[in-house]
Amino acid sequence: MLPFVTDPVDRPALVFGDRSLSYRGLASAASRLAADLPAGGRVAVWAVPTPETCVAVTAAVLAGAAAVPLNPRSGERESAHVIGDSDPDLLLAPPGAEPPEALHGLPRIDVDVSPAPAVAPLVREVDDEATALIVYTSGTTGAPKGVPLSRRAIVSTLDALAEVWSWTADDVLVHALPLFHVHGLVLGVLGPLRRGGTLRHPGRFEVAAITEALSGGGTLLFGVPTMYHRLALAVDDDPALVEALAGARLLVSGSAALPRPDHDRLTAATGHRVIERYGMSETLMNTSVRPGDGSRPGGVGTPLPGVGLRLVEEDGTPMPPGDPEAVGEIQVRGPNLFDGYLNRPEATAEAMTSDGWFRTGDMAVREADGSVRIVGRKSTDLIKSAGYKIGAGEIENVLLAHPAVAEAAVTGEPDPDLGERVVAWVVPRGQAPSLAELSDLVAAELAPHKRPRRLRVVDSLPRNDMGKVLKRALGS
């Protein structure tokens, strides 16, 4: 089963600015390229946000080759690691692209997206368990790890999202995400192609470009919190943006928690609640808020069809739902899971339980209705203070509600009395707030033991390509 529609029709499939490909054009260009790709092999894809990247990945899937999307912003060292680890047979890149020296030794094919009407669509028989993609983790805790994703996993997650979001061929998806991550590539490219719909990608995120793309009939918008934050800041003075956002039927945020102030501002302006979902490179999508449900912002919804999810204590004991103060690690299993880290059997064994559950490393609470609220990463966001387990994420959301806080991150640091104390890192908006102000706010909204004990005012917070704060880069 292919993770996308292959019918050669003239309906638009991909629109990148003033460049577009119909399904007929995509089928012919991808089939022409697929004929030159090794069935069962691996091909690196220079994943710039252009039609060439989409054609290259589509061709690899048609050919039964595993595509390895490469981050065009990676340096020589990381590029060399990914190439050495994945050992691709060749490189697919747009004509004129100049990848780093680490890729120069690979045989290269320039991706041609011009019409090829004489080329019949290529369909090879490929097992559903065959690897379709090998994506690499961000490498924030060591060298990036390769994550092989089967055709089965991709189809499973896309069909589950289609069921929950009522995603059809009539939908026009708008996003400006990079195409080397699961969010932008699997959901953002293969997602609309799976349904037979259209992707509009402006090439880079700009408020005006998103407004224009949505205004032309866009029905879905995918983004990360940094993007939605910029949209939230713009809605008060941009009626065209408000009209475009209000005209979409679904606004979806992922990759990190969307702060409550941005939720509130966008909902007030557009009448839409931004839908949050939860996934990882290793698991694809696990949960989603259901459109129209009445749950409060800050949650990531309930498990998708086919996905098993549980919270466990530190010793692995499953926890019952219903206690909003009971923090546990999320474990998941289902057809959406990856096939184990590439060349890392020890890491795979550490990540999986003996009965097939994946240890996500994400900490959460689970409400009585089964919905999940993530409070942070086990490695960087779980703070153990005075006998309590505290999630940094919920404190960050409260801090961001303060009018003098533009950005916020929360970490823990050693404390001789408490074990760890809560530290607030704040980028101020104008005059910096005092520690007392922020502590009182958190104590009133959450609980006294969650209040910050130290305030660090900074000019900016370090972030990765998807806008996530790199807490390990924050000084102590």
VEXDREN-2710 file (C-alpha; in Angstrom, 1 decimal):
% VEXDREN-2710
k/r/px/py/pz
1/MET/0.0/0.0/0.0
2/LEU/1.4/3.4/-1.0
3/PRO/1.2/6.3/1.4
4/PHE/-0.2/8.6/-1.3
5/VAL/-2.6/8.8/-4.2
6/THR/-1.1/7.9/-7.6
7/ASP/-4.1/8.7/-9.9
8/PRO/-2.7/10.8/-12.7
9/VAL/-5.3/13.6/-12.7
10/ASP/-5.0/17.3/-13.3
11/ARG/-6.0/18.4/-9.8
12/PRO/-3.2/20.4/-8.1
13/ALA/-1.0/18.4/-5.8
14/LEU/1.8/20.7/-4.8
15/VAL/2.0/24.5/-4.9
16/PHE/5.2/26.3/-3.9
17/GLY/4.8/30.0/-4.5
18/ASP/4.4/30.4/-8.2
19/ARG/5.5/26.8/-8.9
20/SER/2.9/24.0/-9.0
21/LEU/2.5/20.3/-9.9
22/SER/-0.7/18.5/-10.6
23/TYR/-1.2/14.9/-9.6
24/ARG/-0.5/14.0/-13.3
25/GLY/2.7/16.0/-13.3
26/LEU/3.8/14.6/-9.9
27/ALA/3.1/11.0/-11.0
28/SER/5.1/11.4/-14.3
29/ALA/8.1/13.3/-12.8
30/ALA/8.3/10.9/-9.8
31/SER/7.9/7.8/-12.0
32/ARG/10.7/9.0/-14.3
33/LEU/13.0/9.5/-11.4
34/ALA/11.9/6.2/-9.6
35/ALA/13.0/4.2/-12.6
36/ASP/16.6/5.2/-11.8
37/LEU/16.5/4.4/-8.0
38/PRO/17.5/1.2/-6.3
39/ALA/14.7/-0.9/-5.1
40/GLY/15.5/-1.8/-1.4
41/GLY/18.3/0.8/-1.3
42/ARG/18.6/4.2/0.3
43/VAL/18.7/7.6/-1.2
44/ALA/19.6/10.9/0.5
45/VAL/17.3/13.8/-0.3
46/TRP/18.6/17.4/0.0
47/ALA/15.4/18.5/1.7
48/VAL/14.9/22.2/0.8
49/PRO/11.3/23.5/0.7
50/THR/10.7/23.0/-3.0
51/PRO/8.8/20.7/-5.3
52/GLU/12.0/18.8/-6.0
53/THR/12.1/17.5/-2.5
54/CYS/8.5/16.3/-2.7
55/VAL/9.1/14.6/-6.1
56/ALA/12.3/13.0/-4.8
57/VAL/10.5/11.5/-1.7
58/THR/7.6/10.4/-3.8
59/ALA/9.9/8.7/-6.3
60/ALA/11.8/6.9/-3.5
61/VAL/8.5/5.5/-2.2
62/LEU/7.4/4.4/-5.6
63/ALA/10.7/2.7/-6.2
64/GLY/10.7/0.9/-2.8
65/ALA/13.8/2.8/-1.7
66/ALA/14.2/4.4/1.7
67/ALA/14.5/8.2/1.6
68/VAL/16.9/9.9/4.0
69/PRO/15.9/13.6/4.2
70/LEU/18.8/15.9/4.9
71/ASN/18.6/19.1/6.8
72/PRO/20.1/21.8/4.5
73/ARG/21.0/23.8/7.6
74/SER/23.2/21.1/9.1
75/GLY/27.0/21.7/9.3
76/GLU/29.7/19.5/7.9
77/ARG/30.1/17.4/11.0
78/GLU/26.4/16.5/11.3
79/SER/26.0/16.0/7.6
80/ALA/29.0/13.6/7.6
81/HIS/27.5/11.7/10.6
82/VAL/24.1/11.2/8.9
83/ILE/25.7/10.1/5.6
84/GLY/28.1/7.8/7.3
85/ASP/25.4/6.3/9.5
86/SER/22.7/5.8/6.8
87/ASP/25.1/4.9/4.0
88/PRO/22.8/6.0/1.1
89/ASP/23.4/4.8/-2.5
90/LEU/23.1/8.3/-4.0
91/LEU/21.9/11.9/-3.5
92/LEU/18.8/13.5/-4.9
93/ALA/19.0/17.3/-5.1
94/PRO/17.5/20.2/-7.0
95/PRO/19.6/21.4/-10.0
96/GLY/22.1/24.0/-8.8
97/ALA/21.9/23.0/-5.1
98/GLU/25.3/23.0/-3.4
99/PRO/25.3/20.5/-0.5
100/PRO/28.2/20.5/1.9
101/GLU/31.5/18.7/1.2
102/ALA/30.5/15.7/3.2
103/LEU/28.0/14.8/0.4
104/HIS/30.3/15.3/-2.5
105/GLY/31.4/11.7/-2.7
106/LEU/27.8/10.5/-3.3
107/PRO/26.6/9.8/-6.9
108/ARG/24.1/12.5/-7.6
109/ILE/20.9/12.8/-9.6
110/ASP/19.4/16.3/-10.2
111/VAL/15.6/16.1/-9.7
112/ASP/13.7/17.1/-12.8
113/VAL/10.1/18.2/-12.1
114/SER/9.3/19.2/-15.7
115/PRO/6.3/17.5/-17.3
116/ALA/6.9/14.1/-18.7
117/PRO/3.5/13.1/-20.3
118/ALA/4.9/10.0/-22.0
119/VAL/6.0/8.4/-18.7
120/ALA/3.5/6.0/-17.3
121/PRO/3.0/5.9/-13.5
122/LEU/5.5/3.4/-11.9
123/VAL/4.1/1.1/-9.3
124/ARG/6.5/-1.5/-7.8
125/GLU/5.3/-4.3/-5.5
126/VAL/6.8/-3.3/-2.1
127/ASP/6.1/-4.9/1.3
128/ASP/4.2/-2.6/3.7
129/GLU/6.9/-3.3/6.3
130/ALA/9.6/-2.0/4.0
131/THR/11.3/1.2/5.2
132/ALA/10.0/4.3/3.5
133/LEU/11.9/7.0/5.4
134/ILE/14.9/7.3/7.7
135/VAL/14.5/10.6/9.6
136/TYR/17.1/11.8/12.1
137/THR/16.5/13.0/15.6
138/SER/17.6/16.5/16.5
139/GLY/20.7/15.2/18.4
140/THR/20.1/17.4/21.5
141/THR/21.5/14.7/23.8
142/GLY/24.1/13.2/21.5
143/ALA/24.7/12.4/17.9
144/PRO/21.4/12.3/15.8
145/LYS/19.9/8.8/15.6
146/GLY/18.4/7.4/12.5
147/VAL/14.7/6.5/12.8
148/PRO/13.4/4.1/10.1
149/LEU/9.7/4.5/9.4
150/SER/7.9/1.8/7.5
151/ARG/5.2/2.3/4.9
152/ARG/2.8/0.6/7.4
153/ALA/3.6/3.2/10.1
154/ILE/3.1/6.2/7.8
155/VAL/-0.2/4.9/6.4
156/SER/-1.4/4.1/9.9
157/THR/-0.7/7.5/11.3
158/LEU/-2.1/9.4/8.2
159/ASP/-5.3/7.4/8.1
160/ALA/-5.8/7.8/11.9
161/LEU/-5.5/11.6/11.5
162/ALA/-7.8/11.6/8.5
163/GLU/-10.4/9.9/10.6
164/VAL/-10.1/12.2/13.6
165/TRP/-9.8/15.4/11.5
166/SER/-12.2/14.4/8.7
167/TRP/-9.3/15.1/6.3
168/THR/-10.4/14.6/2.7
169/ALA/-9.4/15.3/-0.9
170/ASP/-11.3/18.6/-0.7
171/ASP/-8.8/20.0/1.9
172/VAL/-6.1/22.4/1.0
173/LEU/-3.2/22.3/3.5
174/VAL/-1.1/25.4/4.1
175/HIS/2.2/25.1/6.0
176/ALA/5.7/26.6/5.9
177/LEU/7.4/23.8/7.9
178/PRO/10.8/22.3/6.9
179/LEU/10.7/19.1/4.9
180/PHE/13.3/17.1/6.8
181/HIS/11.1/16.4/9.9
182/VAL/8.1/14.2/10.5
183/HIS/5.8/17.2/10.9
184/GLY/6.6/18.9/7.6
185/LEU/7.3/15.9/5.5
186/VAL/5.1/13.0/6.7
187/LEU/2.1/15.0/7.8
188/GLY/2.7/18.1/5.6
189/VAL/3.5/16.4/2.3
190/LEU/2.5/12.8/2.4
191/GLY/-0.6/13.7/4.4
192/PRO/-2.3/15.7/1.6
193/LEU/-1.0/13.4/-1.1
194/ARG/-2.5/10.4/0.8
195/ARG/-5.9/12.1/0.7
196/GLY/-5.6/13.4/-2.8
197/GLY/-5.7/17.0/-1.6
198/THR/-3.4/20.0/-2.2
199/LEU/-0.4/21.3/-0.3
200/ARG/0.4/25.0/-0.5
201/HIS/3.9/25.8/0.8
202/PRO/5.2/29.4/0.7
203/GLY/8.8/28.3/1.0
204/ARG/9.4/30.1/4.3
205/PHE/7.2/31.3/7.2
206/GLU/6.0/34.9/6.9
207/VAL/2.7/36.2/8.1
208/ALA/1.8/37.8/4.8
209/ALA/2.6/34.5/2.9
210/ILE/0.4/32.4/5.2
211/THR/-2.4/35.0/4.8
212/GLU/-2.2/34.8/1.1
213/ALA/-2.0/31.0/0.9
214/LEU/-5.0/30.5/3.3
215/SER/-7.0/33.2/1.5
216/GLY/-6.9/31.2/-1.7
217/GLY/-9.1/28.5/-0.3
218/GLY/-6.8/27.0/2.4
219/THR/-8.8/24.7/4.8
220/LEU/-6.0/23.4/7.1
221/LEU/-3.0/25.2/8.6
222/PHE/-0.1/23.3/10.2
223/GLY/2.4/25.1/12.4
224/VAL/4.6/25.1/15.4
225/PRO/4.2/27.3/18.5
226/THR/6.7/29.9/17.3
227/MET/4.7/30.4/14.1
228/TYR/1.4/30.6/15.9
229/HIS/2.9/33.1/18.4
230/ARG/3.8/35.4/15.5
231/LEU/0.3/35.0/14.1
232/ALA/-1.2/35.7/17.5
233/LEU/0.9/38.9/17.7
234/ALA/-0.4/40.0/14.3
235/VAL/-4.1/39.4/14.5
236/ASP/-5.0/42.7/16.3
237/ASP/-3.7/44.8/13.5
238/ASP/-4.2/42.5/10.4
239/PRO/-7.8/42.0/9.5
240/ALA/-6.8/40.1/6.3
241/LEU/-5.0/37.6/8.5
242/VAL/-8.0/37.2/10.8
243/GLU/-10.3/36.6/7.9
244/ALA/-7.9/34.0/6.4
245/LEU/-7.5/32.1/9.7
246/ALA/-11.2/32.2/10.4
247/GLY/-11.8/30.8/6.9
248/ALA/-9.8/27.7/7.5
249/ARG/-11.7/24.8/9.1
250/LEU/-8.7/23.5/11.2
251/LEU/-5.6/25.1/12.7
252/VAL/-3.2/22.5/14.0
253/SER/-0.1/23.0/16.2
254/GLY/2.5/20.5/17.1
255/SER/6.2/19.8/18.0
256/ALA/5.8/21.6/21.3
257/ALA/3.2/23.0/23.6
258/LEU/1.3/26.1/22.4
259/PRO/1.2/28.7/25.2
260/ARG/-2.2/29.5/26.6
261/PRO/-2.0/33.3/25.8
262/ASP/-1.5/32.5/22.1
263/HIS/-4.5/30.1/22.3
264/ASP/-6.7/32.7/23.8
265/ARG/-5.7/35.5/21.4
266/LEU/-6.2/33.4/18.3
267/THR/-9.5/32.0/19.5
268/ALA/-10.8/35.5/20.4
269/ALA/-9.8/36.8/17.0
270/THR/-10.9/33.9/14.7
271/GLY/-13.5/31.9/16.7
272/HIS/-11.2/28.8/16.2
273/ARG/-9.5/26.8/18.9
274/VAL/-6.0/25.7/17.7
275/ILE/-5.9/21.9/17.8
276/GLU/-2.9/20.3/19.4
277/ARG/-1.6/16.9/18.7
278/TYR/1.3/14.8/20.1
279/GLY/3.8/12.8/18.2
280/MET/7.5/12.0/17.9
281/SER/9.9/10.9/15.1
282/GLU/9.9/7.4/16.6
283/THR/6.1/7.1/17.0
284/LEU/4.6/9.4/14.4
285/MET/1.3/10.7/15.8
286/ASN/-0.1/9.4/19.1
287/THR/-2.9/11.7/20.2
288/SER/-5.0/14.6/19.0
289/VAL/-7.6/17.0/20.4
290/ARG/-10.8/16.2/18.5
291/PRO/-12.2/19.2/16.6
292/GLY/-15.1/20.7/18.5
293/ASP/-14.5/19.0/21.8
294/GLY/-14.8/21.1/24.9
295/SER/-11.6/20.3/26.6
296/ARG/-9.4/23.2/27.8
297/PRO/-6.4/24.4/25.9
298/GLY/-3.1/22.9/26.9
299/GLY/-4.0/19.3/26.4
300/VAL/-3.0/17.1/23.4
301/GLY/-6.2/15.1/23.3
302/THR/-6.8/11.4/23.4
303/PRO/-5.1/8.5/21.7
304/LEU/-5.6/8.1/17.9
305/PRO/-7.3/5.0/16.6
306/GLY/-5.0/2.0/16.9
307/VAL/-2.6/3.7/19.3
308/GLY/-2.1/2.3/22.8
309/LEU/-1.0/4.9/25.5
310/ARG/-0.3/4.6/29.2
311/LEU/1.5/6.5/31.9
312/VAL/3.9/4.7/34.2
313/GLU/5.7/5.3/37.4
314/GLU/9.5/5.4/37.5
315/ASP/9.6/1.7/38.1
316/GLY/7.3/1.1/35.1
317/THR/4.1/0.5/37.0
318/PRO/1.1/1.6/35.0
319/MET/-0.9/4.5/36.5
320/PRO/-4.6/4.9/36.4
321/PRO/-6.1/8.1/34.8
322/GLY/-7.9/10.8/36.6
323/ASP/-5.4/12.4/38.9
324/PRO/-4.4/15.8/37.4
325/GLU/-1.4/15.9/39.8
326/ALA/-0.1/12.4/39.1
327/VAL/2.8/12.8/36.7
328/GLY/4.1/9.8/34.8
329/GLU/6.1/8.9/31.7
330/ILE/4.1/8.3/28.5
331/GLN/4.6/4.9/26.9
332/VAL/2.9/4.0/23.5
333/ARG/2.5/1.1/21.2
334/GLY/0.8/0.4/17.9
335/PRO/1.3/0.2/14.1
336/ASN/2.6/3.8/14.1
337/LEU/5.9/2.9/15.8
338/PHE/9.3/3.0/14.1
339/ASP/11.4/-0.1/13.5
340/GLY/14.2/0.5/16.0
341/TYR/17.1/3.0/15.8
342/LEU/19.3/2.5/12.8
343/ASN/22.6/0.7/13.7
344/ARG/21.7/1.3/17.5
345/PRO/20.5/-2.0/19.0
346/GLU/21.5/-0.9/22.5
347/ALA/19.5/2.4/22.1
348/THR/16.5/0.4/20.7
349/ALA/16.6/-2.0/23.6
350/GLU/16.7/0.9/26.1
351/ALA/13.8/2.6/24.4
352/MET/11.5/-0.4/24.3
353/THR/9.9/-2.4/27.1
354/SER/9.9/-6.2/27.0
355/ASP/6.2/-6.2/26.0
356/GLY/6.5/-3.8/23.1
357/TRP/5.8/-0.3/24.6
358/PHE/8.0/2.6/23.5
359/ARG/9.4/4.8/26.3
360/THR/8.8/8.3/25.0
361/GLY/10.6/10.2/27.8
362/ASP/7.7/12.6/27.9
363/MET/6.0/13.3/31.2
364/ALA/2.3/13.9/31.4
365/VAL/-0.9/13.7/33.5
366/ARG/-4.0/12.0/32.2
367/GLU/-7.5/13.3/33.0
368/ALA/-10.5/11.1/33.8
369/ASP/-11.7/11.2/30.2
370/GLY/-8.4/9.8/29.0
371/SER/-7.1/13.0/27.6
372/VAL/-3.4/13.8/28.0
373/ARG/-1.6/16.9/29.2
374/ILE/2.1/16.9/28.7
375/VAL/4.2/18.7/31.3
376/GLY/7.7/18.2/29.8
377/ARG/10.6/15.9/29.0
378/LYS/11.8/13.5/31.6
379/SER/15.4/14.4/30.8
380/THR/15.1/18.2/30.9
381/ASP/11.6/19.2/32.2
382/LEU/10.9/17.0/35.2
383/ILE/11.9/18.8/38.4
384/LYS/11.9/16.9/41.7
385/SER/11.4/19.4/44.5
386/ALA/10.5/18.8/48.1
387/GLY/9.1/15.3/47.3
388/TYR/7.0/16.5/44.4
389/LYS/7.4/15.8/40.7
390/ILE/6.9/19.0/38.8
391/GLY/6.5/19.5/35.1
392/ALA/8.2/22.6/33.6
393/GLY/5.7/23.0/30.8
394/GLU/2.7/23.9/33.0
395/ILE/4.8/26.5/34.8
396/GLU/6.0/28.0/31.5
397/ASN/2.4/28.4/30.4
398/VAL/1.5/30.4/33.5
399/LEU/4.6/32.6/33.2
400/LEU/3.7/33.4/29.6
401/ALA/0.4/34.8/30.8
402/HIS/2.2/37.6/32.5
403/PRO/2.1/40.8/30.4
404/ALA/5.8/41.5/30.9
405/VAL/6.9/38.0/29.8
406/ALA/7.7/37.6/26.0
407/GLU/9.3/34.1/26.3
408/ALA/9.8/31.7/29.2
409/ALA/11.6/28.5/30.0
410/VAL/11.7/26.6/33.3
411/THR/14.5/24.4/34.5
412/GLY/15.6/22.8/37.8
413/GLU/18.8/23.4/39.6
414/PRO/20.3/21.7/42.7
415/ASP/19.0/22.9/46.1
416/PRO/20.5/21.6/49.4
417/ASP/17.1/21.7/51.1
418/LEU/14.5/21.0/48.3
419/GLY/16.7/18.6/46.2
420/GLU/15.9/20.8/43.2
421/ARG/14.5/24.4/42.9
422/VAL/12.4/25.8/40.1
423/VAL/14.3/28.4/38.0
424/ALA/12.4/30.7/35.6
425/TRP/14.3/31.9/32.5
426/VAL/12.5/35.0/31.1
427/VAL/12.8/37.2/28.0
428/PRO/11.0/40.3/29.2
429/ARG/8.6/42.5/27.3
430/GLY/9.6/45.9/28.4
431/GLN/10.4/46.2/32.1
432/ALA/11.3/42.7/33.5
433/PRO/8.9/41.3/36.1
434/SER/10.2/40.6/39.6
435/LEU/10.7/37.1/41.0
436/ALA/8.0/37.8/43.6
437/GLU/5.4/38.7/40.9
438/LEU/6.1/35.5/39.0
439/SER/6.2/33.3/42.1
440/ASP/2.8/34.7/43.3
441/LEU/1.3/34.2/39.9
442/VAL/2.4/30.5/39.7
443/ALA/1.4/29.8/43.3
444/ALA/-2.1/31.2/42.6
445/GLU/-2.6/29.4/39.3
446/LEU/-1.0/26.0/40.2
447/ALA/0.3/25.2/43.6
448/PRO/2.8/26.9/46.0
449/HIS/5.4/24.1/45.6
450/LYS/5.6/24.9/41.8
451/ARG/6.6/28.6/42.2
452/PRO/10.0/29.7/40.8
453/ARG/12.7/30.2/43.4
454/ARG/15.1/31.9/41.1
455/LEU/14.6/34.3/38.1
456/ARG/17.1/34.6/35.3
457/VAL/16.4/37.4/32.8
458/VAL/17.9/36.8/29.3
459/ASP/17.8/38.5/25.9
460/SER/16.7/35.3/24.1
461/LEU/16.2/31.6/24.5
462/PRO/18.2/29.1/22.4
463/ARG/15.9/27.2/20.0
464/ASN/16.2/24.4/17.4
465/ASP/14.8/24.4/13.8
466/MET/11.3/23.5/15.1
467/GLY/11.3/26.3/17.7
468/LYS/11.8/24.1/20.7
469/VAL/13.9/25.6/23.5
470/LEU/17.3/23.9/23.9
471/LYS/17.3/23.8/27.7
472/ARG/20.7/22.1/27.9
473/ALA/22.2/25.2/26.3
474/LEU/20.9/27.4/29.2
475/GLY/23.6/28.2/31.7
476/SER/23.3/27.3/35.3
END
